[in-house]
């Protein structure tokens, strides 16, 4: 029956015994690259030395790189670079890295403050010296003005019959401007009157002070007292005078340009 069934199915005995041939397949990926697998399709032969339809896979023997070893080597090289040589190179590139920025700014601020204090002291010191010199110059100038005014008043209040001409010449030697013009053409008559009267006056300065002054003039108030002696002694006594003397600086020469009697 079996033979009849096989024959009826249209299969010959040779076709029935022949094994079915399978097509080999391979996994996705590069055919010849690393990690590729070679596929052997073991086909059954008519001799029957291998089982039919068995497929064997063999891994291609390729060198495998250890990733952990590679990373360890890279870390070692980085550590070597970060050692003393690396630190020295970093220090050379940034010499100010080892300094404290806050401390540097504090030191700079302190130096600036000290410099400003020194400049201020020098400025104040220079100003004080200048003011002192200017004050000394003003005081000396005022003293010179007052000295000229006092001498003019002394010359006016000190006259003697025996020295009348010389006394008048002293007055004119220190006179200028309006005051000098008052004596123009009157010197001789004045001397004659003094000699005839025989009156002697000797003055002295009681007080003096600057009323006002400018660059080349000053008005000086002078208080004087004169002792008067007459031939008969009837009018002997003291006389008090207050005068305003205007002193003028003419190219460094101080003279009395005006004399006024003040009540």
Residue frames relative to the residue before (quaternion, step in Angstrom):
aa qw qx qy qz dx dy dz
X 1.0000 0.0000 0.0000 0.0000 0.00 0.00 0.00
X 0.6473 0.5209 -0.3272 0.4500 3.49 0.92 -0.80
X 0.6592 0.4955 -0.3237 0.4638 3.50 0.87 -0.84
X 0.6408 0.5207 -0.3388 0.4511 3.51 1.00 -0.72
X 0.6477 0.5234 -0.3286 0.4456 3.58 1.04 -0.80
X 0.6690 0.4932 -0.3160 0.4576 3.56 0.90 -0.84
X 0.6640 0.4975 -0.3088 0.4650 3.49 0.97 -0.82
X 0.6554 0.5164 -0.3149 0.4524 3.49 1.07 -0.74
X 0.6436 0.5184 -0.3322 0.4547 3.57 1.09 -0.51
X 0.5494 -0.6427 0.3867 0.3682 3.54 1.20 -0.04
X 0.5536 0.5983 -0.3980 0.4209 3.59 1.22 0.30
X 0.3291 -0.7193 0.5784 0.1994 3.47 -0.97 0.89
X 0.6527 -0.5161 0.3550 0.4262 3.60 -1.09 0.29
X 0.6527 0.5118 -0.3421 0.4415 3.63 0.93 -0.73
X 0.6662 0.4964 -0.3096 0.4625 3.56 1.00 -0.81
X 0.6272 0.5480 -0.3437 0.4338 3.55 0.98 -0.61
X 0.7183 0.4513 -0.2608 0.4608 3.56 0.92 -0.85
X 0.5964 0.5888 -0.3802 0.3913 3.66 1.09 -0.45
X 0.3956 -0.7388 0.4893 0.2414 3.59 -0.70 1.02
X 0.5527 -0.6149 0.4620 0.3209 3.51 -1.26 0.54
X 0.3201 -0.7556 0.5433 0.1773 3.63 -0.85 0.95
X 0.2163 -0.7896 0.5659 0.0976 3.59 -0.86 1.08
X 0.4245 -0.6960 0.5243 0.2461 3.55 -1.13 0.75
X 0.4176 -0.7170 0.5027 0.2424 3.57 -0.84 1.02
X 0.1255 -0.7758 0.6151 0.0633 3.58 -1.12 0.73
X 0.1753 -0.7784 0.5929 0.1086 3.64 -1.20 0.52
X 0.5607 -0.6114 0.4463 0.3357 3.47 -1.19 0.56
X 0.6226 -0.5506 0.4094 0.3763 3.54 -1.32 0.46
X 0.5197 0.6152 -0.4784 0.3501 3.56 -1.10 0.60
X 0.7077 -0.4431 0.3188 0.4487 3.53 -1.29 0.06
X 0.4900 -0.6939 0.4508 0.2742 3.44 -1.01 0.87
X 0.8196 0.2098 -0.0786 0.5273 3.58 0.92 -0.88
X 0.4829 0.6927 -0.4315 0.3175 3.66 1.21 0.06
X 0.7328 -0.3836 0.3199 0.4620 3.49 -1.49 -0.21
X 0.8084 0.2652 -0.2136 0.4801 3.48 -1.05 0.70
X 0.4490 0.6934 -0.4662 0.3166 3.62 1.22 0.09
X 0.3078 -0.7428 0.5674 0.1774 3.48 -1.11 0.63
X 0.3090 -0.7284 0.5785 0.1983 3.54 -1.03 0.80
X 0.2305 -0.7879 0.5638 0.0912 3.48 -0.81 1.01
X 0.1065 -0.7766 0.6190 0.0499 3.53 -0.84 0.97
X 0.1899 -0.7625 0.6111 0.0946 3.45 -0.82 1.02
X 0.1601 -0.7924 0.5851 0.0648 3.47 -0.44 1.22
X 0.1200 -0.8056 0.5797 0.0246 3.45 -0.42 1.20
X 0.4891 -0.6545 0.4912 0.3018 3.46 -1.09 0.65
X 0.2481 -0.7557 0.5901 0.1384 3.49 -0.92 0.85
X 0.6539 -0.5198 0.3726 0.4042 3.39 -1.22 0.28
X 0.6102 0.5704 -0.3570 0.4183 3.54 1.26 -0.50
X 0.3893 -0.7624 0.4476 0.2584 3.61 1.28 -0.40
X 0.3492 0.7623 -0.4909 0.2365 3.66 1.08 0.58
X 0.7770 0.2202 -0.1395 0.5729 3.64 1.15 -0.49
X 0.5637 -0.5899 0.4364 0.3793 3.52 -1.11 0.60
X 0.5231 -0.6562 0.4539 0.2996 3.47 -1.14 0.71
X 0.8507 0.2175 -0.1500 0.4544 3.63 -1.11 0.83
X 0.5130 0.6344 -0.4445 0.3699 3.70 1.10 0.28
X 0.1448 -0.7863 0.5992 0.0419 3.56 -0.81 1.07
X 0.1153 -0.7916 0.5978 0.0513 3.63 -0.82 0.99
X 0.2188 -0.7696 0.5926 0.0934 3.53 -1.06 0.87
X 0.0640 -0.7786 0.6236 0.0261 3.55 -0.99 0.85
X 0.3854 -0.7151 0.5373 0.2267 3.59 -0.90 0.97
X 0.4442 -0.6697 0.5220 0.2858 3.50 -1.00 0.84
X 0.3799 -0.7299 0.5257 0.2158 3.49 -0.88 0.97
X 0.1408 0.7725 -0.5978 0.1615 3.55 -0.23 1.36
X 0.5716 -0.6036 0.4219 0.3619 3.60 -1.11 0.63
X 0.2389 -0.7712 0.5795 0.1113 3.56 -0.95 0.96
X 0.2825 -0.7645 0.5599 0.1490 3.57 -0.82 1.04
X 0.3445 -0.7395 0.5461 0.1904 3.57 -0.83 1.05
X 0.3551 -0.7697 0.4910 0.2011 3.62 -0.40 1.24
X 0.6432 0.5310 -0.3379 0.4362 3.60 0.98 -0.78
X 0.6395 0.5163 -0.3342 0.4612 3.59 1.04 -0.74
X 0.6385 0.5278 -0.3318 0.4512 3.59 1.01 -0.80
X 0.6609 0.4983 -0.3087 0.4687 3.58 0.92 -0.89
X 0.6382 0.5302 -0.3363 0.4455 3.60 0.97 -0.79
X 0.6465 0.5155 -0.3200 0.4624 3.60 1.00 -0.82
X 0.6488 0.5123 -0.3216 0.4618 3.61 0.97 -0.82
X 0.6449 0.5151 -0.3252 0.4615 3.57 1.01 -0.82
X 0.6355 0.5333 -0.3339 0.4475 3.58 1.01 -0.79
X 0.6619 0.4954 -0.3140 0.4668 3.59 0.94 -0.85
X 0.6400 0.5171 -0.3298 0.4628 3.61 0.99 -0.77
X 0.6407 0.5201 -0.3263 0.4610 3.58 1.03 -0.80
X 0.6381 0.5230 -0.3323 0.4570 3.57 1.02 -0.79
X 0.6596 0.5035 -0.3106 0.4636 3.58 1.01 -0.79
X 0.7016 0.4559 -0.2715 0.4756 3.58 1.09 -0.67
X 0.4613 0.6890 -0.4399 0.3448 3.59 1.24 0.18
X 0.8212 -0.2313 0.1640 0.4952 3.61 -1.23 -0.45
X 0.6540 0.5117 -0.3381 0.4428 3.60 0.92 -0.84
X 0.6616 0.5025 -0.3085 0.4633 3.56 0.97 -0.86
X 0.6484 0.5109 -0.3238 0.4623 3.54 1.00 -0.84
X 0.6346 0.5267 -0.3379 0.4535 3.59 0.99 -0.79
X 0.6489 0.5089 -0.3246 0.4632 3.57 0.97 -0.84
X 0.6441 0.5151 -0.3228 0.4642 3.57 1.01 -0.82
X 0.6525 0.5087 -0.3212 0.4608 3.58 0.98 -0.83
X 0.6407 0.5212 -0.3361 0.4526 3.59 1.05 -0.75
X 0.6715 0.4943 -0.3084 0.4578 3.55 0.99 -0.77
X 0.7976 0.1333 -0.0571 0.5855 3.60 1.04 -0.70
X 0.1295 -0.8390 0.5232 0.0748 3.63 0.26 1.22
X 0.6846 0.4949 -0.3029 0.4412 3.59 1.10 -0.54
X 0.4542 0.7130 -0.4476 0.2914 3.59 1.29 -0.06
X 0.6829 0.5008 -0.2927 0.4439 3.60 1.08 -0.72
X 0.6279 0.5294 -0.3451 0.4542 3.60 1.22 -0.24
X 0.4898 -0.6494 0.5036 0.2912 3.51 -1.26 0.53
X 0.3959 -0.7370 0.4821 0.2601 3.66 -0.49 1.06
X 0.6439 0.5289 -0.3345 0.4402 3.60 0.95 -0.77
X 0.6609 0.4980 -0.3082 0.4693 3.57 0.97 -0.86
X 0.6388 0.5246 -0.3315 0.4549 3.61 0.99 -0.79
X 0.6662 0.4882 -0.3118 0.4697 3.58 0.92 -0.85
X 0.6384 0.5243 -0.3315 0.4557 3.60 1.00 -0.74
X 0.6586 0.4995 -0.3142 0.4669 3.59 0.95 -0.85
X 0.6477 0.5152 -0.3207 0.4606 3.57 0.98 -0.81
X 0.6485 0.5120 -0.3175 0.4654 3.58 0.97 -0.84
X 0.6434 0.5187 -0.3246 0.4599 3.59 1.00 -0.80
X 0.6517 0.5096 -0.3190 0.4624 3.58 0.96 -0.84
X 0.6476 0.5105 -0.3212 0.4656 3.58 0.97 -0.82
X 0.6471 0.5201 -0.3222 0.4549 3.59 0.96 -0.85
X 0.6521 0.5048 -0.3165 0.4689 3.58 0.94 -0.88
X 0.6463 0.5239 -0.3212 0.4524 3.59 0.97 -0.83
X 0.6559 0.5064 -0.3126 0.4643 3.57 0.98 -0.85
X 0.6364 0.5221 -0.3310 0.4613 3.58 1.00 -0.79
X 0.6547 0.5085 -0.3171 0.4607 3.58 0.95 -0.87
X 0.6536 0.5069 -0.3162 0.4646 3.58 0.93 -0.88
X 0.6503 0.5150 -0.3181 0.4591 3.59 0.97 -0.86
X 0.6578 0.5063 -0.3130 0.4616 3.58 0.94 -0.87
X 0.6492 0.5058 -0.3210 0.4687 3.56 0.97 -0.83
X 0.6542 0.5163 -0.3173 0.4525 3.57 0.97 -0.84
X 0.6721 0.4825 -0.2973 0.4765 3.56 0.91 -0.93
X 0.6499 0.5220 -0.3197 0.4504 3.56 0.97 -0.85
X 0.6587 0.5025 -0.3070 0.4683 3.57 0.97 -0.86
X 0.6504 0.5124 -0.3214 0.4595 3.55 0.99 -0.84
X 0.6513 0.5138 -0.3170 0.4597 3.58 0.97 -0.84
X 0.6447 0.5085 -0.3263 0.4683 3.57 0.98 -0.82
X 0.6546 0.5107 -0.3151 0.4598 3.58 0.94 -0.90
X 0.6684 0.4948 -0.3046 0.4644 3.57 0.90 -0.91
X 0.6405 0.5230 -0.3277 0.4570 3.55 1.01 -0.77
X 0.6587 0.4952 -0.3078 0.4756 3.56 0.95 -0.84
X 0.6519 0.5053 -0.3168 0.4684 3.57 0.98 -0.85
X 0.6454 0.5118 -0.3221 0.4667 3.59 1.00 -0.80
X 0.6367 0.5201 -0.3314 0.4629 3.57 1.00 -0.78
X 0.6470 0.5129 -0.3203 0.4645 3.57 1.00 -0.82
X 0.6554 0.5050 -0.3194 0.4620 3.60 0.93 -0.83
X 0.6573 0.5109 -0.3161 0.4551 3.56 0.92 -0.89
X 0.6589 0.5029 -0.3153 0.4621 3.58 0.93 -0.86
X 0.6537 0.5114 -0.3141 0.4610 3.58 0.99 -0.81
X 0.6587 0.4984 -0.3100 0.4708 3.58 0.94 -0.82
X 0.6268 0.5259 -0.3364 0.4662 3.56 1.01 -0.73
X 0.6477 0.5122 -0.3219 0.4631 3.58 1.02 -0.79
X 0.6318 0.5215 -0.3346 0.4657 3.61 0.97 -0.78
X 0.6839 0.4799 -0.2925 0.4653 3.57 0.87 -0.95
X 0.6268 0.5424 -0.3436 0.4414 3.60 1.01 -0.73
X 0.6545 0.5029 -0.3133 0.4697 3.58 0.97 -0.84
X 0.6575 0.5011 -0.3151 0.4663 3.61 0.95 -0.85
X 0.6520 0.5134 -0.3222 0.4555 3.62 0.92 -0.84
X 0.6625 0.5015 -0.3145 0.4590 3.59 0.95 -0.85
X 0.6219 0.5392 -0.3404 0.4546 3.59 1.04 -0.74
X 0.6715 0.4818 -0.2975 0.4780 3.60 0.93 -0.89
X 0.6278 0.5235 -0.3427 0.4630 3.62 0.98 -0.73
X 0.6536 0.5096 -0.3222 0.4575 3.60 0.97 -0.83
X 0.6732 0.4965 -0.2998 0.4586 3.58 1.03 -0.77
X 0.7534 0.3947 -0.2089 0.4827 3.61 1.03 -0.70
X 0.6943 0.4011 -0.2800 0.5280 3.59 1.25 0.03
X 0.2448 0.7509 -0.5662 0.2358 3.56 -0.27 1.31
X 0.0713 -0.7926 0.6055 0.0105 3.55 -0.96 0.96
X 0.5902 -0.5997 0.3936 0.3703 3.64 -1.01 0.67
X 0.7029 0.4808 -0.2782 0.4443 3.60 0.90 -0.85
X 0.7643 0.2685 -0.1664 0.5622 3.63 1.19 -0.41
X 0.2186 0.8276 -0.4989 0.1352 3.61 1.17 0.46
X 0.6715 0.5003 -0.3186 0.4440 3.63 0.86 -0.90
X 0.6718 0.4832 -0.3000 0.4745 3.60 0.89 -0.87
X 0.6328 0.5348 -0.3362 0.4478 3.58 1.06 -0.75
X 0.6528 0.4960 -0.3167 0.4770 3.59 0.98 -0.77
X 0.6314 0.5297 -0.3376 0.4547 3.59 1.00 -0.75
X 0.6112 0.5376 -0.3528 0.4615 3.61 1.06 -0.66
X 0.6428 0.5212 -0.3305 0.4539 3.56 0.96 -0.85
X 0.7029 0.4705 -0.2707 0.4598 3.59 0.86 -0.97
X 0.6040 0.5751 -0.3634 0.4152 3.61 1.08 -0.60
X 0.7611 0.3363 -0.1955 0.5191 3.60 1.09 -0.61
X 0.5732 0.5974 -0.3694 0.4221 3.58 1.28 0.33
X 0.0263 0.7697 -0.6377 0.0117 3.54 -1.28 0.50
X 0.8085 0.3239 -0.1989 0.4493 3.52 -1.31 0.15
X 0.8543 -0.0961 0.1030 0.5002 3.52 -1.04 -0.90
X 0.6535 0.5230 -0.3287 0.4374 3.58 0.92 -0.84
X 0.6753 0.4841 -0.3085 0.4630 3.60 0.91 -0.79
X 0.6346 0.5487 -0.3411 0.4240 3.57 1.01 -0.75
X 0.5798 0.5911 -0.3793 0.4130 3.63 1.14 -0.47
X 0.7113 0.4350 -0.2583 0.4880 3.60 1.18 -0.50
X 0.4390 0.7066 -0.4658 0.3017 3.58 1.26 -0.14
X 0.8435 0.0983 -0.1127 0.5160 3.61 -0.72 1.16
X 0.6899 0.4738 -0.2923 0.4627 3.61 1.22 0.09
X 0.4055 0.7362 -0.4761 0.2588 3.61 1.16 0.02
X 0.7075 0.4694 -0.2830 0.4461 3.58 0.71 -0.99
X 0.6548 0.4920 -0.3452 0.4583 3.67 0.81 -0.78
X 0.6378 0.5290 -0.3294 0.4527 3.60 1.01 -0.83
X 0.6543 0.5029 -0.3170 0.4673 3.60 0.93 -0.84
X 0.6466 0.5270 -0.3220 0.4478 3.59 0.94 -0.81
X 0.6483 0.5168 -0.3239 0.4558 3.61 0.93 -0.84
X 0.6493 0.5203 -0.3197 0.4533 3.59 0.90 -0.92
X 0.6835 0.4860 -0.3021 0.4531 3.59 0.86 -0.88
X 0.6689 0.5014 -0.3075 0.4546 3.58 0.92 -0.82
X 0.6863 0.4749 -0.2934 0.4662 3.62 0.95 -0.83
X 0.2601 -0.7935 0.5142 0.1956 3.57 1.07 -0.61
X 0.4171 0.7065 -0.4681 0.3282 3.55 1.20 0.51
X 0.1457 -0.7771 0.6093 0.0602 3.55 -0.97 0.94
X 0.0220 -0.7798 0.6256 -0.0092 3.53 -0.93 1.00
X 0.0601 -0.7719 0.6329 0.0050 3.55 -1.02 0.92
X 0.1503 -0.8367 0.5244 0.0479 3.54 -0.48 1.25
X 0.0794 -0.7548 0.6473 0.0700 3.51 -1.35 0.31
X 0.4755 -0.6812 0.4898 0.2643 3.53 -1.15 0.72
X 0.2680 -0.7609 0.5735 0.1424 3.52 -0.91 1.00
X 0.7736 -0.1772 0.1613 0.5866 3.61 0.86 -0.97
X 0.0051 -0.7840 0.6207 0.0048 3.52 -1.26 0.40
X 0.0710 0.8013 -0.5916 0.0535 3.52 -1.22 0.47
X 0.5286 -0.6228 0.4760 0.3259 3.54 -1.23 0.53
X 0.2727 -0.7521 0.5792 0.1563 3.54 -0.80 1.04
X 0.7514 -0.1842 0.1388 0.6182 3.56 1.00 -0.85
X 0.0284 -0.7974 0.6025 0.0169 3.54 -1.18 0.50
X 0.1406 -0.7511 0.6392 0.0865 3.52 -1.35 0.39
X 0.7982 -0.3022 0.1945 0.4834 3.55 -1.24 -0.31
X 0.8419 0.1103 -0.0259 0.5277 3.62 0.85 -0.89
X 0.7418 0.3155 -0.2366 0.5424 3.62 1.18 0.23
X 0.0197 -0.7753 0.6308 0.0220 3.52 -1.31 0.40
X 0.2525 -0.7318 0.6120 0.1616 3.51 -1.15 0.73
X 0.0866 -0.8209 0.5640 -0.0243 3.51 -0.63 1.23
X 0.2514 -0.7402 0.6055 0.1497 3.55 -0.93 0.96
X 0.0467 -0.8030 0.5934 -0.0282 3.54 -0.80 1.10
X 0.1453 -0.7537 0.6365 0.0759 3.53 -0.99 0.97
X 0.0018 0.8115 -0.5808 0.0641 3.57 -0.78 1.14
X 0.1831 -0.7454 0.6299 0.1182 3.51 -1.32 0.43
X 0.1253 -0.8024 0.5827 0.0305 3.55 -0.91 1.03
X 0.2988 -0.7216 0.5979 0.1804 3.52 -1.04 0.88
X 0.1582 -0.8153 0.5560 0.0338 3.58 -0.63 1.22
X 0.0371 -0.7838 0.6199 -0.0090 3.52 -0.98 0.97
X 0.1367 -0.7903 0.5954 0.0484 3.57 -0.81 1.06
X 0.6579 -0.5320 0.3376 0.4125 3.61 -1.14 0.45
X 0.7598 0.3650 -0.2153 0.4931 3.60 0.89 -0.82
X 0.4521 -0.7222 0.4189 0.3140 3.54 1.33 -0.18
X 0.4365 0.7219 -0.4507 0.2920 3.56 1.25 0.05
X 0.7858 0.2713 -0.1425 0.5373 3.61 1.04 -0.69
X 0.2761 0.7612 -0.5398 0.2302 3.55 1.06 0.58
X 0.3951 0.7064 -0.5263 0.2605 3.54 -1.12 0.65
X 0.5406 -0.5931 0.4809 0.3531 3.53 -1.29 -0.37
X 0.1483 -0.7626 0.6242 0.0820 3.49 -1.17 0.66
X 0.2347 -0.7645 0.5867 0.1279 3.58 -0.99 0.89
X 0.0783 -0.7966 0.5995 0.0029 3.54 -1.01 0.90
X 0.1055 -0.7392 0.6602 0.0814 3.54 -1.24 0.67
X 0.0127 0.8147 -0.5760 0.0658 3.53 -0.67 1.10
X 0.2462 -0.7108 0.6372 0.1680 3.54 -1.25 0.63
X 0.0799 -0.8098 0.5811 -0.0112 3.53 -0.53 1.20
X 0.2170 -0.7546 0.6075 0.1201 3.56 -0.85 1.04
X 0.1383 -0.7977 0.5865 0.0252 3.53 -0.62 1.21
X 0.1189 -0.8005 0.5869 0.0240 3.56 -0.91 1.02
X 0.3237 -0.7234 0.5818 0.1828 3.52 -1.09 0.84
X 0.0392 -0.7959 0.6035 -0.0290 3.58 -0.49 1.24
X 0.8060 -0.2616 0.1191 0.5175 3.57 -0.08 1.37
X 0.7726 -0.3523 0.1725 0.4993 3.54 0.91 0.94
X 0.6546 0.4633 -0.3148 0.5076 3.60 1.26 -0.11
X 0.2265 -0.7885 0.5616 0.1075 3.57 -0.65 1.14
X 0.0525 0.7862 -0.6109 0.0772 3.55 -0.87 1.03
X 0.4837 -0.6297 0.5189 0.3166 3.55 -1.32 0.38
X 0.1677 -0.8201 0.5428 0.0687 3.55 -0.49 1.21
X 0.8000 0.0432 -0.0272 0.5978 3.59 1.23 -0.32
X 0.0636 -0.7806 0.6215 0.0179 3.58 -1.07 0.85
X 0.0283 -0.7930 0.6079 -0.0266 3.54 -0.83 1.10
X 0.3555 -0.6968 0.5760 0.2374 3.55 -1.11 0.72
X 0.1927 -0.7843 0.5861 0.0649 3.54 -0.84 1.08
X 0.4444 -0.7100 0.4703 0.2781 3.64 -0.69 1.04
